[in-house]
């Protein structure tokens, strides 16, 4: 399994692939450093894949050999995150949202009022865009999506979905095809 340490390359590692790959540390330390950015990664990571490192609140979209776009994310509360391999099988602009039965059962005071669903729009919890993650033919109910709460980026706050700012998910969305593989690494 890849670790972020082995995924993100240092300048030396790019020049000498057999070298030990450096660890870049947390992707952000303040709001001003949370902008999406292009980073060098190992050249052997497959292009047009997404890699999510929950522990570092970072999502990488591999766009060319040795290069990825790094986005800062919010992740699920402890015990609510998915890990492993999934595939994007659906994409939606301004998606509607309905809490899962588990969400309603776990926190009825928060989610029961939305049991009938919320139409797409700026106040919708899925934000401006959503990428739907599947394992085989089964919808995992996890999404990569925007958020109407951008202050949550860099935190473990959701029911398990991967949140980006609306600006970042709008940037990512047209660059990701249905069929894109997503690997989420556990903490």
N, C-alpha and C positions, 0 to 999 in steps of 0.2 A: 504494500500500500504506500502511496506517496504521502509524504508529510509536506507541510508548507515549506519547511527547511530545505527539502529536496526538490521542491517545485520551483521556488523563486531562485533565480540564478544570480550570482555575483558576477562582476565583470570578468574575473579570473575563470570562473566556471564556464562562462560562454566560450572563452578562448581555449580552455582545456576541459573537454567534457568529462574526463575521468577524474577530475579534481573533486574534492568534497564541496558540495553546494552550500553556500552561506545562508544564514538565517537573517531575514530582513527585519525581524521583530514585528511588533504590532503595526498594522497598516496606517493607523492614525493615532495621534495623541491629543488633538484638539479639533474643534469644528473647522478651523481654517485649513487643516490638512486632510479633510475628508473628500476632496474632489476626486472624481475618477481620474485615473492616470494610466499611461502605458508603462509596462514594466517588462524587463527581460526575464525570461524563464528558461527552463531546460529546453533544448532544441528537440528532444525526442517526445515531447508531449503533443498528442494529436491535435491538429488544427480543427477549428469548429467544434470544440468541446467546451463545457463549462465545468469548473472545479470550485467547490464551495468549502471553505475552511471555517467551520463554525467557531472554533476557539479564537480565531483572529478577526471575526466579523468581516470576512473578505470573500468576494466572488471574483473569479478570473474567467474571462471569456478569451480563449486562445484564438488569435486572429491570424497569426503567421508563425512559421517555425521560429521558436525562440522568443516570441512576443505575445503578450496578453494585455487586455484591458482590465485593470483592477477596479472593482467597485466596492464600496463600503456598505455593509448591510446590517440589519437587525435580524436576530434569530429567535428561535423559540426558547421559552423558559426551560430550565433544566428538566430533563426527562420528556420533553415534548418534541424533540428534533428527530427528523428522519436522517438516516445515513445510508450510504451505499450508492448503487447505480440506478438511475432513472432515465427516462427519455421524455423530451417535450413532445406531446402529441396534440396539443391544442394551444392556440394563442388567441387572446381577446383584447381589444381596445375598449377602455372604459367598461370593464366587466361588471356584471351584477355579482352579488355575494349573498350567501346564506350560511349561517354558522352550522357546523356539523352537529349531529345529535350528541356526540361526546362533549363538545364545547358547551352546549346547552345544559347537559346533565352535570358537568363539572362546575359551571358557574352560571346558574340560571339567572341570577340577579344582573349579570352583564349581558348575556346573550339571548334570553328568552324573548325579549322585546323585538328581536330581529329574526325570529323563527320563520316568518313569511318572506324573508329576503330583503335586500336593499338594492335598488336599481343602480346602474353605473352612474358615475358622476364624481365631482371633486370631493364629496364627503364620504364616498364609499371606502371601506377598509382596504380593498384591493388596489385602490389608486387608479392611475391612468392606464396601466397595462398589466396583463397577467400571462404567465407561461405555466401551463398545467403539466405536472409531473406524473408520469405513469411508470409502473413496474409491469412489464408485459402488457396485457390488455386492461389491467386494473388501475383506475384512477387512485392515486395515493391520497388524494385530498390535500396534498401539499402543493404550494405554488411559489413561484418566484414572481413577485409583484411589487407595484409601487405602494406608496402609503400616503394617507392624509395626515400622518403624524411624523414628519421628517425628524423631529427631535429624538425619536427612538433609535435612529441609526447608531450602531456601535453598542447596542445593548441586547440582552436576552429578555425579550418582553412578549413575544407573540405565542400563539398556540402551535408554533412549529414552522410556519411559512417563512420564507426568506424575503425580507423587505428591502427594497432600494428606495431612494428618493424618487419622486415622480419624474424629475428631470433625467435621472440615471436610467430608469426603466424605459423611458421614451427613447433614449439613446441606444440602449441594448436591444430593444424589441425588433427593429428592422434588420439587425445583424445576426439574428438567431432564427434558424429554420426549424419547422416542425421536423422531428427526427433527431434533433441535436441531443447528444448524450450529456448527462449531468452526473457528476460524481460528487457526493457530499461526504466529507470526512468527519468522523465523530470527534468530540472533544476528548 
